[in-house]
Amino acid sequence: MPHNEYDGWQSVLTLFKEAAGLNELNELLGYMLTDEERKQLATRALLTKALLQGDESQRDISKRLKVSIAKITRGSNSIKIIPKKLKFFLNEHLDDH
């Protein structure tokens, strides 16, 4: 049976959903992602949190997270088009851990 990218993505989502707690999810992500991919994902979360909070200028976020202004702009533009329900979810769940 041929598999396509969509099938693979659905498998990943199912794996993450079925993980039994943070420890298992951490192990799963440790296996599935390289160190660089985990770093990029963590930076994306911090960037999203900072943009949603709106307490810092984009330039200050760029300096603090050591990312380009272009990446900040892309993140800001992405936030502008996400559904309100997702924006609320992100605001609620991107915490200070």
Backbone as a printed PyTorch tensor [residue, N CA C, xyz], in Angstrom:
tensor([[[ 0.8490, -1.1720,  0.0000],
         [ 0.0000,  0.0000,  0.0000],
         [ 0.9000,  1.2430,  0.0000]],

        [[ 0.7460,  2.1280, -0.9790],
         [ 1.5820,  3.3270, -1.0220],
         [ 1.2140,  4.3060,  0.1030]],

        [[ 2.2340,  4.9200,  0.6510],
         [ 2.0230,  5.9360,  1.6850],
         [ 2.4590,  7.2810,  1.1440]],

        [[ 1.7160,  8.2900,  1.5070],
         [ 2.0870,  9.6300,  1.0830],
         [ 2.4060, 10.4820,  2.3080]],

        [[ 2.7940, 11.6960,  2.0560],
         [ 3.1820, 12.6050,  3.1350],
         [ 2.0500, 12.8140,  4.1380]],

        [[ 0.8210, 12.8940,  3.6280],
         [-0.3390, 13.0820,  4.5130],
         [-0.4690, 11.9170,  5.4910]],

        [[-0.3380, 10.6790,  4.9750],
         [-0.4320,  9.4970,  5.8330],
         [ 0.6530,  9.5330,  6.9060]],

        [[ 1.8510,  9.9060,  6.5200],
         [ 2.9480, 10.0010,  7.4790],
         [ 2.6730, 11.0320,  8.5570]],

        [[ 2.1500, 12.1840,  8.1350],
         [ 1.8400, 13.2430,  9.0990],
         [ 0.7500, 12.7930, 10.0630]],

        [[-0.2600, 12.0960,  9.5460],
         [-1.3220, 11.5900, 10.4190],
         [-0.7620, 10.5950, 11.4300]],

        [[ 0.1960,  9.7830, 11.0070],
         [ 0.8450,  8.8390, 11.9250],
         [ 1.5860,  9.5760, 13.0310]],

        [[ 2.2740, 10.6500, 12.6770],
         [ 2.9930, 11.4510, 13.6720],
         [ 2.0050, 12.0530, 14.6680]],

        [[ 0.9290, 12.6370, 14.1740],
         [-0.0680, 13.2340, 15.0630],
         [-0.6490, 12.2030, 16.0180]],

        [[-0.9370, 11.0180, 15.5000],
         [-1.4770,  9.9470, 16.3370],
         [-0.4710,  9.5360, 17.4070]],

        [[ 0.8010,  9.4000, 17.0280],
         [ 1.8340,  9.0590, 18.0140],
         [ 1.8850, 10.0870, 19.1400]],

        [[ 1.8920, 11.3640, 18.7730],
         [ 1.9800, 12.4220, 19.7810],
         [ 0.7440, 12.4240, 20.6800]],

        [[-0.4060, 12.2050, 20.0860],
         [-1.6520, 12.2010, 20.8500],
         [-1.6810, 11.0410, 21.8380]],

        [[-1.1400,  9.9130, 21.4480],
         [-1.1940,  8.7110, 22.2750],
         [-0.0860,  8.6330, 23.3180]],

        [[ 0.8710,  9.5340, 23.2650],
         [ 1.9530,  9.5170, 24.2520],
         [ 1.3590,  9.6500, 25.6530]],

        [[ 1.8390,  8.8130, 26.5610],
         [ 1.3070,  8.7810, 27.9260],
         [ 2.0830,  9.7460, 28.8180]],

        [[ 1.8040, 10.9950, 28.6900],
         [ 2.4190, 11.9890, 29.5540],
         [ 3.6410, 12.6510, 28.9330]],

        [[ 4.1580, 13.6350, 29.6600],
         [ 5.2720, 14.4340, 29.1630],
         [ 6.5550, 13.6370, 28.9960]],

        [[ 6.8230, 12.7020, 29.8960],
         [ 8.0570, 11.9200, 29.7760],
         [ 8.0700, 11.1010, 28.4970]],

        [[ 6.9630, 10.4300, 28.2150],
         [ 6.9010,  9.6270, 26.9940],
         [ 6.9390, 10.5210, 25.7530]],

        [[ 6.2540, 11.6490, 25.8060],
         [ 6.2830, 12.5790, 24.6800],
         [ 7.6940, 13.1160, 24.4670]],

        [[ 8.3990, 13.4280, 25.5490],
         [ 9.7790, 13.9010, 25.4500],
         [10.6700, 12.8400, 24.8020]],

        [[10.5140, 11.5930, 25.2160],
         [11.2870, 10.5070, 24.6150],
         [10.9650, 10.3500, 23.1360]],

        [[ 9.6940, 10.4310, 22.8110],
         [ 9.2580, 10.2990, 21.4220],
         [ 9.8380, 11.4180, 20.5600]],

        [[ 9.7410, 12.6460, 21.0410],
         [10.2940, 13.7730, 20.2870],
         [11.8130, 13.6910, 20.2060]],

        [[12.4380, 13.1880, 21.2660],
         [13.8810, 12.9940, 21.2450],
         [14.3040, 12.0130, 20.1560]],

        [[13.4690, 11.0230, 19.9260],
         [13.7430, 10.0510, 18.8710],
         [13.4290, 10.6240, 17.4810]],

        [[12.3120, 11.3210, 17.3630],
         [11.8200, 11.7530, 16.0520],
         [12.5570, 12.9790, 15.4970]],

        [[13.0830, 13.8260, 16.3800],
         [13.6900, 15.0810, 15.9440],
         [15.1810, 15.1110, 16.2750]],

        [[15.9410, 15.7500, 15.4110],
         [17.3570, 15.9670, 15.7010],
         [17.4780, 17.0690, 16.7560]],

        [[18.6770, 17.2170, 17.3120],
         [18.9090, 18.3010, 18.2730],
         [18.5820, 19.6540, 17.6460]],

        [[18.9840, 19.8500, 16.4090],
         [18.7300, 21.1230, 15.7250],
         [17.2400, 21.3490, 15.5160]],

        [[16.5060, 20.3130, 15.1480],
         [15.0530, 20.4450, 14.9580],
         [14.3580, 20.7750, 16.2730]],

        [[14.8000, 20.1450, 17.3610],
         [14.2120, 20.4650, 18.6710],
         [14.5110, 21.9090, 19.0510]],

        [[15.7280, 22.3610, 18.7780],
         [16.0970, 23.7500, 19.0640],
         [15.2250, 24.7140, 18.2470]],

        [[15.0280, 24.4150, 16.9800],
         [14.2040, 25.2680, 16.1230],
         [12.7530, 25.3080, 16.6030]],

        [[12.2340, 24.1750, 17.0160],
         [10.8600, 24.1170, 17.5050],
         [10.7200, 24.9050, 18.8130]],

        [[11.7150, 24.7700, 19.6890],
         [11.7000, 25.5240, 20.9440],
         [11.7700, 27.0250, 20.6780]],

        [[12.6130, 27.4210, 19.7410],
         [12.7270, 28.8370, 19.3830],
         [11.4160, 29.3420, 18.7990]],

        [[10.7620, 28.5290, 17.9720],
         [ 9.4630, 28.9300, 17.3900],
         [ 8.4340, 29.1510, 18.4940]],

        [[ 8.4480, 28.2810, 19.5160],
         [ 7.5120, 28.4450, 20.6260],
         [ 7.7980, 29.7380, 21.3890]],

        [[ 9.0810, 30.0110, 21.6720],
         [ 9.4490, 31.2430, 22.3860],
         [ 9.1090, 32.4800, 21.5620]],

        [[ 9.3430, 32.4060, 20.2650],
         [ 9.0280, 33.5130, 19.3610],
         [ 7.5230, 33.7730, 19.3510]],

        [[ 6.7420, 32.7190, 19.2320],
         [ 5.2850, 32.8530, 19.2140],
         [ 4.7900, 33.4630, 20.5120]],

        [[ 5.3090, 32.9610, 21.6210],
         [ 4.9120, 33.4910, 22.9320],
         [ 5.2190, 34.9830, 23.0320]],

        [[ 6.4240, 35.3710, 22.6350],
         [ 6.8180, 36.7810, 22.7170],
         [ 5.9410, 37.6570, 21.8250]],

        [[ 5.6510, 37.1820, 20.6280],
         [ 4.8170, 37.9710, 19.7160],
         [ 3.3980, 38.1000, 20.2440]],

        [[ 2.8680, 37.0350, 20.8090],
         [ 1.5080, 37.0940, 21.3550],
         [ 1.4270, 38.0110, 22.5680]],

        [[ 2.4690, 38.0110, 23.3980],
         [ 2.4720, 38.8750, 24.5830],
         [ 2.5620, 40.3400, 24.1920]],

        [[ 3.3240, 40.6270, 23.1520],
         [ 3.4300, 41.9940, 22.6590],
         [ 4.1730, 42.9560, 23.5680]],

        [[ 4.9660, 42.4350, 24.5060],
         [ 5.6850, 43.2970, 25.4490],
         [ 7.0170, 43.8080, 24.9240]],

        [[ 7.5230, 43.1810, 23.8600],
         [ 8.8370, 43.5370, 23.3140],
         [ 8.6960, 43.9310, 21.8540]],

        [[ 9.6050, 44.7610, 21.4110],
         [ 9.6470, 45.0760, 19.9910],
         [10.1890, 43.8620, 19.2420]],

        [[ 9.8990, 43.8080, 17.9580],
         [10.4130, 42.7000, 17.1530],
         [11.9410, 42.6890, 17.1640]],

        [[12.5460, 43.8430, 17.1670],
         [13.9990, 43.9380, 17.2120],
         [14.5430, 43.3540, 18.5210]],

        [[13.8810, 43.6560, 19.6420],
         [14.3160, 43.1100, 20.9290],
         [14.1450, 41.5960, 20.9760]],

        [[13.0450, 41.0920, 20.4310],
         [12.8260, 39.6460, 20.3610],
         [13.9300, 39.0070, 19.5270]],

        [[14.2540, 39.6270, 18.4090],
         [15.2950, 39.1180, 17.5210],
         [16.6310, 39.0080, 18.2560]],

        [[16.9800, 40.0310, 19.0000],
         [18.2510, 40.0220, 19.7420],
         [18.2350, 38.9670, 20.8430]],

        [[17.1550, 38.9130, 21.5980],
         [17.0800, 37.9800, 22.7330],
         [17.1060, 36.5260, 22.2750]],

        [[16.3800, 36.2150, 21.2160],
         [16.3040, 34.8300, 20.7380],
         [17.3860, 34.4980, 19.7070]],

        [[18.1410, 35.5230, 19.3110],
         [19.2080, 35.3380, 18.3120],
         [18.6620, 34.7590, 17.0030]],

        [[17.5900, 35.4000, 16.5230],
         [17.0020, 35.0310, 15.2340],
         [16.8920, 36.2800, 14.3700]],

        [[16.7600, 36.0720, 13.0780],
         [16.6990, 37.2000, 12.1510],
         [15.3720, 37.9480, 12.2640]],

        [[15.4220, 39.2100, 11.8870],
         [14.2020, 40.0140, 11.8250],
         [13.2250, 39.3890, 10.8340]],

        [[13.7420, 38.8100,  9.7540],
         [12.8740, 38.1580,  8.7600],
         [12.0860, 37.0150,  9.3990]],

        [[12.7260, 36.2470, 10.2720],
         [12.0300, 35.1410, 10.9490],
         [10.9540, 35.6900, 11.8820]],

        [[11.2520, 36.7870, 12.5490],
         [10.2710, 37.4340, 13.4260],
         [ 9.0790, 37.9130, 12.5950]],

        [[ 9.3560, 38.5230, 11.4700],
         [ 8.2950, 39.0250, 10.5920],
         [ 7.4260, 37.8890, 10.0820]],

        [[ 8.0520, 36.7830,  9.6760],
         [ 7.2750, 35.6180,  9.2120],
         [ 6.3950, 35.0850, 10.3390]],

        [[ 6.9440, 35.0230, 11.5420],
         [ 6.1530, 34.5660, 12.6850],
         [ 4.9920, 35.5050, 12.9690]],

        [[ 5.2520, 36.7890, 12.9110],
         [ 4.2070, 37.7820, 13.1420],
         [ 3.1040, 37.6780, 12.0870]],

        [[ 3.5050, 37.5100, 10.8430],
         [ 2.5240, 37.3700,  9.7670],
         [ 1.7110, 36.0890,  9.9190]],

        [[ 2.3430, 35.0230, 10.3890],
         [ 1.6240, 33.7600, 10.6080],
         [ 0.5710, 33.9220, 11.7010]],

        [[ 0.9320, 34.6130, 12.7650],
         [-0.0030, 34.8140, 13.8730],
         [-1.2230, 35.6050, 13.4130]],

        [[-1.0340, 36.5200, 12.4840],
         [-2.1390, 37.3420, 12.0010],
         [-3.2110, 36.5280, 11.2840]],

        [[-2.8540, 35.3640, 10.7650],
         [-3.8270, 34.6120,  9.9570],
         [-4.3170, 33.3190, 10.6220]],

        [[-3.8330, 33.0140, 11.8380],
         [-4.3170, 31.7930, 12.4810],
         [-5.7090, 32.0280, 13.0630]],

        [[-6.4920, 30.9750, 13.1760],
         [-7.8260, 31.1190, 13.7680],
         [-7.7500, 31.6140, 15.2150]],

        [[-8.7730, 32.3590, 15.6240],
         [-8.8060, 32.9020, 16.9860],
         [-8.7200, 31.8030, 18.0360]],

        [[-9.3410, 30.6760, 17.7720],
         [-9.3230, 29.5610, 18.7230],
         [-7.8880, 29.0600, 18.9360]],

        [[-7.1080, 28.9700, 17.8740],
         [-5.7160, 28.5440, 17.9960],
         [-4.8960, 29.6040, 18.7240]],

        [[-5.1500, 30.8660, 18.4110],
         [-4.4230, 31.9540, 19.0870],
         [-4.6950, 31.9100, 20.6000]],

        [[-5.9480, 31.6760, 20.9710],
         [-6.3110, 31.5640, 22.3840],
         [-5.5860, 30.3720, 23.0120]],

        [[-5.5870, 29.2370, 22.3320],
         [-4.9090, 28.0360, 22.8120],
         [-3.4170, 28.3120, 23.0510]],

        [[-2.7770, 28.9530, 22.0970],
         [-1.3490, 29.2700, 22.2170],
         [-1.1080, 30.2010, 23.4070]],

        [[-1.9340, 31.2210, 23.5450],
         [-1.8050, 32.1440, 24.6780],
         [-1.9310, 31.4130, 26.0070]],

        [[-2.8330, 30.4550, 26.0740],
         [-3.0750, 29.7160, 27.3040],
         [-1.9840, 28.7070, 27.6300]],

        [[-1.3720, 28.1190, 26.6020],
         [-0.4960, 26.9750, 26.8300],
         [ 0.9880, 27.2320, 26.6250]],

        [[ 1.3620, 28.3480, 26.0570],
         [ 2.7890, 28.6930, 25.9650],
         [ 3.1610, 29.4230, 27.2360]],

        [[ 3.5450, 28.6500, 28.2470],
         [ 3.8100, 29.2360, 29.5500],
         [ 5.3020, 29.3480, 29.8260]],

        [[ 5.6460, 29.6580, 31.0410],
         [ 7.0200, 29.9710, 31.4120],
         [ 7.8580, 28.7710, 31.8660]],

        [[ 7.5100, 27.5680, 31.5020],
         [ 8.3000, 26.3990, 31.9380],
         [ 9.6380, 26.3710, 31.2790]]])
